[in-house]
Amino acid sequence: MMDEKIYVGKVLAGDLAAFEPIIEKYKDSVYRMGYWLSGSQVIAERVTNECFIKAFKNLSTYQEKELFSFWLYQEVLPLLKKLPMLENGDGFGNWLYDNPHYMQLQEEILSLPKETRVPLLFSYFLLELTDERKADFSENSVRDFTGYLLEAKKIIRQKLVSQIDNSTEACLRVEELIAYQEELLGSPEKIRMEDHLEFCPGCRELLQLIERKESMLQQVLQAPSLEVDFNEKVLQQLTPYTVIKPKQRTMAYQLGVIGVMIAVIVGGFVVLPTVIPWTKMASNYLMYGSFYNVWAEGTYTAEDNDITVEITNVHVDPLHMVVHYEVFSEEKGAGGGGVDRFTVYAKDEDGKTYAMEAASAKDSLMVENGASQENLVDANFYVRALNEAALPENFTLIIEYHMLNSRGGDWKIELPIEYDKAMEDIELLELNEILVVDEKIEVEILTLEKGKYGSRLKYDVRLKEEEIERIETNLKLTNQKYDENFLMSYHDVFASVVLVNNTNEYLVPISYPSLNNVSSINQIDFSNIYTDQDLMEIKRVAKADEKLFAEIKTIFYFEPGVYSLTVPLKETTKQPLNIDLDGYTMDELSVNRQEGELTNVLITGKRTQNYKKRNFQWEFFDDNGQRMNVYNIPDYDWYDRQSVNEKVELINVEVDPEESQLMIQASQISNDYFFGKNEHRIPLN
């Protein structure tokens, strides 16, 4: 584990660059909390920048006896708590466009109220802290913190529960299994649960589905990441500390230090083997021409909390490192699989750190534990450098596991690496093929890099000039603030592109945290494992010479809303409207008034384009033009692919019975395209 005390000492001694490893370790946790609270990348990055500037200025107040992460979060959480809380996901956008399951989970997270969302975020991002400290930071008792956390997980599993009711024969409640998975049961209840699970396949299946949802939740929460140059931007705003010459130490102090050193040397023979992962160094050359490790019999081992993790193999091509590991425990009930949490980074011989990111192929899958061939992806993960050009040829890859088999602990393994970034093992295809969608969007497939253990696809997606001009014209017609930054946000368009062969087998994407970073050129990495279109069934390992296609799965972009109407709140039934919403029509208005009850306003319509879904962010105003705090609850969802001309609800709200009219205005529209097999494919020759 990184010893922040060393870096703090260097910073206070005037070494400004020593603050960079601290930023690197904690920046994404701070940024993600800000992102999931505010729903804004811009706001989250700004407050993260402010957090590290504040931490730097107050670094002299840090006491070495304190846990550094606790001190840091004491400094930065007050700034995060001042962020405006995004309610119900309004305006957040579908930034997890690469996976519809993730998009649904995003909506579930953002529907959580503050009292349950904050404990959820603290639980997943403040990994170094105890539950007691997390509870203190959230201004709750431990009991309330745990209760809110369980309530949050229960809420975001509601969709899953409805599916489970039709697909399993479980006899235990979801809440009981969540408590078991989170290790919140006492010893008698835990033993009873384990005995029951041993003989109940229905409950085991339900537990496996819950664990799969847990893996998805972790992946979604950790998806947003900061750009590589964030660290440098922060450092440029800082002034190095002035070096203060230390005072002369007294003889008593020096004798005390000598005594401590002797005690460490004498006691080290007893203490060190219990706190340092056992490793035995021996040369071992992996026959791939560009990579080798030095390790004992091909493995490294670390043990903590009665659980042992062992690195069993490392495969590599110039695109990816694939790390294989196994987890062992002799204790019954040490964990039944679940989500393994870990961080990965690199360090050179001078102690400089390099940001790495890691992801497991199974994080993208929806298969159940125990599904056929899941061992292909079950206990391995992919690693790459965030700045591949800066990675030296010699470095140490450091893996820190925070949770194994659903149990917390501290497992640290260091792999000495010599890495030759030779590209002769990569097949590079220059494509530059353009596909036009809906006469509005251009998707250009740029390159495909094919390695032995995975592939990398680069593509660009943009709006056509005519669509940009239409959006700019509409924006000028609204009352939205018209400035360059706001306008450019309406030029952004996003597309999810996957790799598929001619027998409709899809390569599993590697969901690196940087996947969802907004940039001009999109880059997606893929494993060499095939699955079905819905990521439900693992097929096989890909062969080197198979023909691939780039297939567009989803596209979305925002535009300003220009639709508005005023509804007199008088009793009416199925009043015709005949309003065209470009993909939908508003057909009928019904107003239901009952004495002493809220007035219901219902507008129904039809969908006129099967492949396109438009999400309207409606705002509601009273007679005086004041915005009303009402929530639209139509009966259709983003993932529904309804048939053309099928009746849908577009607006369904309840307003105060004293109001005489309701003004309805669309402030923003999300255009979401969902395509099936073979609708938009480009051959990669």
C-alpha positions in Angstrom: 0.0 0.0 0.0 1.3 3.5 -0.9 2.7 5.2 2.2 1.4 8.7 1.9 3.5 9.8 4.9 6.6 9.6 2.7 5.1 11.8 0.0 3.7 14.3 2.6 7.2 14.7 4.0 8.7 15.3 0.5 5.9 17.9 -0.3 6.6 19.8 2.9 10.3 19.7 2.1 9.6 21.6 -1.1 9.1 18.7 -3.6 5.9 19.8 -5.4 6.0 16.7 -7.7 5.6 14.4 -4.7 2.0 15.6 -4.4 1.1 14.0 -7.7 0.9 10.4 -6.4 -1.5 11.5 -3.7 -3.7 13.2 -6.4 -3.5 10.1 -8.5 -4.6 7.7 -5.7 -7.6 9.7 -4.5 -8.8 11.9 -7.5 -11.3 9.5 -9.0 -12.9 8.7 -5.7 -13.5 12.4 -5.0 -14.5 13.1 -8.6 -17.0 10.2 -8.7 -18.7 11.3 -5.5 -19.0 14.8 -6.9 -20.3 13.4 -10.2 -23.0 11.1 -8.6 -24.1 13.9 -6.4 -24.3 16.8 -8.9 -24.8 14.9 -12.1 -22.3 17.2 -13.9 -18.9 16.4 -15.2 -17.9 20.1 -15.2 -19.0 20.7 -11.6 -17.5 17.5 -10.4 -14.1 18.2 -12.0 -14.2 21.8 -10.6 -14.9 20.7 -7.1 -12.3 17.9 -7.3 -9.7 20.5 -8.3 -10.7 22.7 -5.3 -10.5 19.7 -3.0 -6.9 19.0 -3.8 -5.9 22.6 -3.7 -7.4 22.9 -0.2 -5.7 19.6 0.8 -2.3 20.9 -0.4 -2.6 24.1 1.5 -3.6 22.4 4.7 -1.0 19.5 4.4 1.1 20.9 7.2 -1.8 20.1 9.6 -1.6 16.4 8.9 -0.3 14.3 11.8 1.6 11.1 11.0 -0.3 9.1 13.6 -3.6 9.8 11.6 -4.8 7.6 8.8 -4.1 9.8 5.8 -7.2 9.0 3.9 -9.3 9.9 7.0 -7.5 13.3 7.2 -8.0 13.9 3.4 -11.7 13.2 3.5 -12.1 15.4 6.5 -10.7 18.2 4.3 -12.6 17.5 1.1 -16.0 16.2 2.1 -17.3 19.6 3.3 -16.8 20.9 -0.2 -18.6 17.9 -1.7 -21.5 18.3 0.6 -22.1 21.8 -0.7 -22.7 20.5 -4.2 -26.3 20.9 -5.5 -28.0 17.5 -5.3 -29.3 16.1 -8.5 -32.8 14.9 -8.0 -34.4 12.0 -9.9 -31.7 12.1 -12.6 -33.1 15.1 -14.3 -30.6 16.4 -16.9 -28.0 13.8 -16.1 -28.2 12.2 -19.5 -27.5 8.7 -20.7 -23.7 8.8 -20.5 -23.4 5.0 -20.0 -24.5 4.5 -23.6 -22.4 1.4 -24.2 -24.6 -0.9 -22.2 -28.4 -0.6 -21.7 -28.3 -2.6 -18.4 -25.9 0.1 -17.1 -28.2 2.9 -18.2 -31.1 1.3 -16.3 -28.9 1.0 -13.2 -27.8 4.6 -13.6 -31.4 5.7 -13.4 -32.0 3.6 -10.3 -29.0 5.1 -8.5 -30.1 8.6 -9.4 -33.6 8.0 -8.2 -32.3 7.5 -4.6 -33.0 10.2 -2.1 -30.0 12.0 -0.5 -30.3 10.1 2.8 -29.7 6.7 1.0 -27.5 7.8 -1.9 -24.8 9.4 0.2 -24.2 6.2 2.3 -24.1 4.2 -0.9 -21.4 6.5 -2.4 -19.4 6.5 0.8 -19.6 2.7 1.0 -18.1 2.3 -2.5 -15.6 5.2 -2.6 -14.2 5.5 0.9 -12.8 2.0 0.9 -10.0 2.7 3.3 -12.3 3.8 6.1 -14.2 1.8 8.7 -18.0 1.8 8.8 -17.8 3.9 11.9 -15.9 6.7 10.1 -18.1 6.5 7.0 -21.1 6.8 9.3 -19.6 9.9 11.0 -18.9 11.5 7.6 -22.5 10.9 6.6 -23.7 12.4 9.9 -25.4 9.1 10.9 -25.1 6.5 13.5 -23.5 3.2 12.4 -26.9 1.6 12.7 -28.6 4.2 10.6 -25.8 4.2 8.0 -26.0 0.5 7.6 -29.8 0.7 7.4 -29.7 3.4 4.7 -27.1 1.4 2.7 -29.2 -1.7 2.7 -32.3 0.4 1.8 -30.4 1.8 -1.2 -29.3 -1.6 -2.4 -32.9 -2.9 -2.0 -34.3 0.0 -4.0 -31.9 -0.4 -6.9 -32.7 -4.1 -7.1 -36.4 -3.6 -7.6 -36.2 -4.3 -11.3 -34.2 -7.4 -10.6 -36.7 -8.6 -8.1 -39.5 -8.4 -10.6 -37.4 -10.6 -13.0 -36.5 -13.0 -10.2 -40.1 -13.5 -9.3 -40.7 -15.1 -12.7 -37.4 -16.9 -13.1 -36.4 -18.5 -9.7 -38.0 -20.5 -7.0 -36.3 -18.8 -4.1 -37.9 -19.1 -0.6 -35.8 -16.4 1.1 -36.4 -12.7 0.8 -34.0 -10.5 -1.2 -33.3 -8.5 2.0 -32.1 -11.6 3.8 -29.7 -12.5 1.0 -28.4 -9.0 0.7 -27.7 -9.0 4.5 -25.9 -12.3 4.1 -23.9 -11.1 1.1 -22.9 -7.9 3.0 -21.9 -10.0 6.0 -24.3 -8.3 8.4 -25.7 -11.4 10.0 -24.7 -12.7 13.4 -23.0 -16.1 13.7 -26.2 -18.2 14.3 -28.1 -16.5 11.4 -25.1 -16.9 9.1 -24.7 -20.6 9.9 -28.5 -21.1 9.3 -28.3 -19.2 6.0 -25.3 -21.3 4.8 -27.0 -24.5 5.7 -30.1 -23.4 3.8 -28.2 -22.3 0.7 -26.4 -25.7 0.6 -29.7 -27.5 -0.1 -31.8 -24.8 -1.8 -30.9 -24.3 -5.5 -33.6 -21.5 -5.9 -32.0 -19.4 -3.2 -28.5 -20.0 -4.5 -29.7 -18.8 -7.9 -31.2 -15.7 -6.4 -28.0 -15.0 -4.5 -26.0 -15.4 -7.7 -28.2 -12.9 -9.5 -27.8 -10.4 -6.6 -24.0 -10.8 -6.8 -24.2 -10.1 -10.5 -26.2 -7.0 -9.9 -23.5 -6.0 -7.3 -20.8 -6.4 -9.9 -22.8 -4.1 -12.3 -23.4 -1.6 -9.5 -19.6 -1.3 -8.8 -18.9 -1.0 -12.5 -21.4 1.8 -13.0 -20.4 3.8 -10.0 -16.7 3.6 -11.0 -17.3 4.4 -14.6 -16.6 8.2 -14.7 -12.9 9.1 -14.5 -10.9 12.2 -14.9 -8.7 12.9 -17.9 -5.0 12.0 -17.7 -3.8 15.6 -17.5 -5.9 16.5 -14.4 -2.9 16.0 -12.1 -0.7 18.4 -14.0 -3.5 21.0 -14.1 -3.7 20.9 -10.3 0.1 21.0 -9.8 0.3 24.1 -12.0 -1.9 26.0 -9.6 0.3 25.2 -6.5 3.3 26.9 -5.0 5.9 24.6 -3.5 6.4 24.7 0.3 9.4 26.6 1.5 12.1 24.3 2.9 12.6 24.9 6.6 16.0 23.9 8.0 15.4 21.4 10.8 16.5 22.2 14.3 19.4 20.4 15.9 18.3 17.2 17.5 19.2 16.6 21.2 21.3 13.6 22.3 18.3 12.1 24.0 16.4 12.2 20.8 19.2 10.6 18.8 19.6 7.8 21.4 15.8 7.2 21.3 16.0 6.9 17.5 18.9 4.4 17.8 16.8 2.4 20.3 13.8 2.3 18.0 16.1 1.1 15.1 17.5 -1.7 17.2 14.0 -2.8 18.3 12.9 -2.8 14.7 15.9 -4.9 13.6 15.5 -7.4 16.4 11.7 -7.6 16.1 11.7 -7.6 12.3 12.4 -11.3 12.1 9.1 -11.9 13.8 7.0 -9.0 12.4 8.0 -8.8 8.8 6.8 -12.2 7.6 3.3 -11.5 8.9 2.9 -8.1 7.2 4.7 -8.5 3.9 3.3 -10.9 1.3 5.6 -13.9 0.9 7.5 -13.7 -2.4 10.6 -15.6 -3.6 12.4 -14.1 -6.6 13.4 -16.2 -9.5 13.8 -15.5 -13.2 10.9 -16.6 -15.4 10.7 -15.6 -19.1 7.3 -15.6 -20.7 7.7 -16.6 -24.4 5.9 -13.6 -26.0 8.9 -11.7 -27.1 7.8 -8.4 -25.5 7.3 -9.0 -21.8 8.8 -10.9 -18.9 8.3 -11.1 -15.1 10.6 -12.1 -12.3 8.7 -14.2 -9.8 8.7 -17.5 -7.9 7.5 -20.3 -10.0 5.3 -17.9 -12.0 3.2 -16.7 -9.0 3.0 -14.1 -6.2 0.9 -14.7 -3.1 -0.6 -12.5 -0.4 -2.6 -13.4 2.7 -4.9 -11.5 4.9 -8.1 -12.1 6.9 -7.7 -15.9 6.4 -7.9 -15.5 2.6 -5.0 -16.0 0.2 -4.8 -14.6 -3.3 -2.3 -15.9 -5.8 -1.3 -14.5 -9.2 -1.1 -17.6 -11.3 -0.3 -16.2 -14.8 0.1 -13.1 -16.8 -0.6 -13.0 -20.6 0.3 -10.0 -22.7 0.2 -8.4 -26.1 1.1 -4.8 -26.8 -2.5 -3.7 -26.1 -3.3 -5.5 -22.8 -1.9 -7.3 -19.8 -4.2 -10.1 -18.7 -3.7 -11.0 -15.0 -5.0 -14.4 -13.8 -5.4 -15.0 -10.1 -6.9 -17.5 -7.6 -8.5 -17.0 -4.2 -8.3 -19.6 -1.4 -9.8 -19.9 2.1 -10.0 -22.8 4.4 -12.6 -21.1 6.6 -16.2 -22.1 5.9 -18.3 -19.1 5.0 -15.3 -16.9 4.0 -17.3 -15.8 1.0 -19.2 -17.2 -1.8 -17.6 -15.3 -4.7 -19.1 -11.9 -5.2 -17.2 -8.8 -6.3 -13.4 -8.5 -6.0 -12.3 -4.9 -5.5 -8.8 -3.9 -6.3 -6.7 -1.0 -7.6 -3.7 -1.2 -9.9 -0.8 1.2 -10.6 2.8 1.1 -11.7 6.0 2.5 -10.1 9.4 2.9 -11.6 12.8 2.5 -9.8 12.8 6.1 -8.8 9.4 5.8 -7.0 7.4 7.7 -9.6 3.9 6.3 -10.1 2.0 5.8 -13.3 -1.8 5.6 -13.5 -3.1 2.2 -14.6 -6.7 1.1 -15.0 -8.0 -2.4 -14.7 -11.3 -4.1 -15.6 -12.7 -7.7 -15.7 -14.4 -8.9 -18.8 -17.1 -10.4 -16.5 -18.1 -6.9 -15.4 -19.7 -6.4 -18.8 -21.6 -9.7 -18.6 -25.0 -10.6 -17.4 -24.4 -14.3 -17.0 -25.0 -16.1 -13.8 -22.3 -17.6 -11.7 -21.7 -21.1 -12.7 -22.7 -20.5 -16.3 -20.9 -22.6 -18.9 -17.3 -21.6 -19.6 -17.5 -18.6 -17.2 -14.0 -19.7 -16.1 -12.8 -18.0 -19.2 -13.4 -14.6 -17.5 -14.1 -15.4 -13.9 -10.7 -14.8 -12.2 -8.8 -12.5 -14.4 -8.6 -8.9 -15.3 -7.2 -6.7 -18.0 -4.7 -3.9 -17.3 -3.5 -0.9 -19.3 -1.7 2.4 -18.7 -3.8 5.5 -18.9 -0.8 7.2 -20.6 0.8 4.3 -22.5 3.5 6.6 -24.1 4.8 7.6 -20.7 5.1 4.0 -19.3 8.8 3.1 -18.9 10.2 -0.3 -20.0 11.0 -1.3 -16.5 8.4 -0.9 -13.7 6.7 -2.7 -10.9 3.0 -3.5 -11.3 1.3 -3.1 -8.0 -2.0 -4.8 -7.3 -3.9 -3.9 -4.1 -6.9 -6.0 -3.4 -9.5 -4.4 -1.1 -12.1 -7.1 -1.1 -12.0 -10.8 -2.0 -14.8 -13.3 -1.7 -17.0 -10.6 -0.4 -14.7 -9.9 2.5 -12.6 -6.8 3.1 -8.9 -6.9 3.7 -5.5 -5.7 2.5 -3.7 -7.9 -0.1 -0.8 -6.3 -1.9 1.2 -8.0 -4.6 4.1 -6.4 -6.6 5.1 -7.8 -10.0 8.5 -6.6 -11.4 7.9 -6.0 -15.1 10.1 -5.4 -18.1 7.9 -4.3 -21.0 9.0 -3.8 -24.5 6.3 -1.8 -26.3 7.0 -3.5 -29.7 4.1 -3.3 -32.1 5.1 -6.1 -34.5 2.6 -8.4 -32.7 -0.3 -6.1 -33.6 -2.4 -6.3 -36.8 -3.5 -2.7 -37.6 -6.4 -2.1 -40.0 -6.8 1.5 -41.4 -10.5 1.7 -42.3 -12.0 5.2 -42.4 -15.4 3.9 -43.3 -18.4 6.2 -42.8 -22.0 5.2 -42.1 -24.8 7.7 -42.1 -27.8 7.2 -39.6 -31.1 8.9 -39.9 -29.6 11.5 -42.3 -28.3 13.3 -39.2 -25.4 11.4 -37.8 -22.1 10.2 -39.2 -20.2 7.2 -37.6 -16.7 6.8 -39.0 -14.8 3.6 -38.2 -11.1 4.7 -38.1 -8.9 1.8 -37.1 -8.9 -1.7 -35.6 -5.9 -3.0 -33.7 -6.0 -6.8 -33.2 -3.7 -8.4 -30.6 -3.4 -12.0 -29.3 -5.5 -11.3 -26.2 -7.8 -8.5 -27.3 -8.7 -5.8 -29.8 -9.0 -2.0 -29.8 -11.5 -0.1 -32.0 -11.2 3.6 -32.7 -14.1 5.5 -34.2 -15.5 9.0 -34.5 -19.2 10.0 -34.3 -20.5 13.5 -35.3 -23.6 15.3 -36.3 -24.0 16.4 -39.9 -23.7 20.1 -40.6 -27.4 20.4 -41.4 -28.4 18.9 -38.0 -26.0 21.3 -36.1 -27.5 24.3 -37.9 -31.0 23.1 -36.9 -30.0 22.7 -33.3 -28.4 26.2 -33.2 -31.5 27.7 -34.7 -33.8 26.0 -32.2 -31.6 27.1 -29.3 -32.0 30.7 -30.3 -35.7 30.3 -30.1 -35.6 29.2 -26.4 -35.0 31.1 -23.3 -31.9 29.1 -22.4 -28.7 31.0 -21.9 -27.0 31.2 -25.2 -23.2 31.0 -24.9 -20.5 29.1 -26.6 -20.0 26.4 -24.0 -23.7 25.7 -23.7 -24.0 25.6 -27.5 -21.1 23.1 -27.9 -22.7 20.7 -25.5 -25.5 20.3 -28.1 -22.9 19.4 -30.7 -21.9 16.2 -28.8 -23.2 12.9 -30.0 -22.3 9.5 -28.6 -22.4 6.0 -30.1 -21.8 2.5 -28.8 -20.0 0.3 -31.4 -19.3 -3.4 -30.8 -17.4 -6.1 -32.6 -19.3 -9.1 -34.0 -18.4 -12.0 -36.3 -20.5 -13.4 -39.2 -22.3 -15.9 -36.9 -23.6 -13.2 -34.6 -21.1 -13.8 -31.8 -20.1 -10.6 -30.0 -16.7 -9.9 -28.4 -17.0 -9.0 -24.8 -16.0 -5.3 -24.3 -13.5 -4.5 -21.6 -15.2 -1.8 -19.5 -12.2 0.3 -18.4 -13.2 3.2 -16.2 -12.0 5.6 -18.9 -14.4 4.1 -21.5 -17.0 6.8 -20.8 -14.6 9.8 -20.8 -15.8 12.3 -23.4 -13.2 12.8 -26.2 -13.1 13.6 -29.9 -12.0 10.0 -30.8 -13.8 7.1 -29.2 -11.7 4.1 -28.2 -13.1 0.7 -27.0 -11.1 -2.3 -26.0 -12.4 -5.8 -26.4 -11.4 -9.2 -24.9 -11.0 -12.3 -27.0 -14.1 -13.9 -25.5 -17.3 -14.3 -27.5 -20.8 -14.0 -26.1 -24.3 -13.5 -27.4 -25.8 -10.1 -28.3 -27.2 -9.5 -24.8 -24.0 -10.5 -23.0 -25.9 -13.4 -21.3 -24.1 -16.5 -22.6 -20.4 -17.1 -23.0 -19.6 -18.8 -26.3 -15.8 -19.4 -26.8 -12.4 -17.9 -27.3 -11.9 -16.0 -30.6 -9.5 -17.2 -33.3 -6.9 -15.0 -34.8 -8.1 -15.0 -38.4 -11.8 -14.5 -37.9 -13.6 -11.8 -39.9 -15.2 -9.1 -37.8 -17.7 -6.3 -38.3 -18.3 -3.1 -36.4 -21.9 -2.9 -35.4 -23.7 0.2 -34.1 -25.8 -0.6 -31.1 -26.9 2.7 -29.7 -26.6 6.4 -30.5 -27.8 9.4 -28.5 -27.5 13.2 -28.4 -29.3 16.1 -26.8 -31.1 19.0 -28.4 -32.9 22.0 -26.9 -36.6 21.7 -26.5 -38.9 23.9 -28.6 -42.3 22.3 -27.9 -44.7 24.1 -25.5 -48.5 24.2 -24.9 -50.9 25.5 -22.3 -53.6 23.2 -20.9 -56.8 24.7 -19.3 -57.4 22.6 -16.2 -61.1 21.9 -17.0 -62.6 18.4 -17.0 -62.1 16.9 -20.4 -61.7 13.4 -21.9 -59.6 12.5 -24.9 -59.5 16.0 -26.5 -57.6 15.7 -29.8 -54.2 17.5 -30.0 -52.5 16.4 -33.3 -49.0 17.7 -32.3 -45.9 16.2 -34.1 -42.9 15.6 -31.9 -40.6 14.2 -34.6 -40.7 10.5 -33.7 -43.9 10.8 -31.5 -47.2 12.5 -31.8 -49.3 14.0 -29.0 -52.8 12.8 -29.8 -55.2 13.1 -26.9 -55.5 15.2 -23.7 -57.5 14.2 -20.6 -58.0 16.3 -17.5 -59.5 14.6 -14.5 -60.7 16.8 -11.6 -62.2 15.4 -8.4 -63.3 17.4 -5.4 -60.5 17.5 -2.7 -58.0 15.6 -4.9 -55.1 16.6 -7.1 -56.0 17.3 -10.8 -54.6 14.7 -13.1 -53.3 15.7 -16.6 -52.8 12.9 -19.0 -51.4 13.3 -22.6 -51.2 10.2 -24.8 -49.7 9.7 -28.2 -48.0 7.3 -30.6 -44.5 6.4 -31.5 -43.8 6.9 -35.2 -40.2 5.6 -35.4 -39.4 2.2 -34.0 -35.6 2.5 -33.8 -35.7 6.0 -32.2 -36.7 7.0 -28.7 -37.0 10.6 -27.6 -36.8 11.5 -23.9 -38.5 14.8 -23.3 -37.5 16.8 -20.2 -40.8 18.5 -19.5 -41.1 21.5 -17.2 -44.4 22.7 -15.8 -45.5 26.3 -14.9 -48.5 27.8 -13.2 -50.6 30.8 -14.2 -47.9 33.3 -13.1 -45.1 31.5 -15.0 -43.6 30.1 -11.8 -42.1 26.7 -12.2 -44.1 23.9 -10.5 -42.5 21.1 -8.6 -44.3 18.2 -10.2 -42.9 14.9 -11.4 -43.9 13.4 -14.8 -44.6 9.6 -14.5 -45.4 8.2 -17.9 -45.9 4.5 -18.4 -43.1 3.8 -20.9 -39.3 3.4 -20.4 -36.3 4.2 -22.5 -35.6 0.5 -23.2 -39.0 -0.3 -24.6 -38.9 -1.0 -28.4 -42.7 -0.5 -28.9 -44.2 -1.1 -32.2 -45.0 2.0 -34.4 -48.4 3.5 -33.7 -48.7 1.8 -30.3 -50.4 4.1 -27.7 -48.1 5.5 -25.1 -48.3 8.0 -22.2 -46.1 11.1 -22.8 -47.2 13.2 -19.8 -48.9 12.1 -16.7 -48.8 14.6 -13.8 -50.9 15.7 -10.8 -51.2 19.4 -9.9 -52.8 21.4 -7.2 -56.6 21.6 -7.6 -56.5 25.4 -7.2 -54.6 25.9 -10.4 -56.6 27.0 -13.4 -54.1 26.2 -16.2 -50.9 24.3 -16.7 -48.1 25.5 -19.0 -46.0 22.7 -20.4 -42.6 23.2 -22.0 -39.8 20.8 -23.2 -36.5 22.2 -22.0 -34.3 19.5 -23.4 -34.7 16.4 -25.6 -32.6 13.3 -25.7 -32.6 11.4 -29.0 -31.8 7.8 -28.3 -31.4 5.2 -31.1 -31.4 1.5 -30.4 -30.5 -1.0 -33.2 -30.8 -4.7 -33.5 -28.6 -7.3 -35.2 -27.4 -6.4 -38.7 -29.1 -3.0 -38.8 -25.9 -1.1 -39.1 -22.7 -3.1 -39.7 -19.4 -2.2 -41.3 -17.1 -5.1 -42.4 -13.5 -4.8 -41.0 -11.3 -6.0 -43.9 
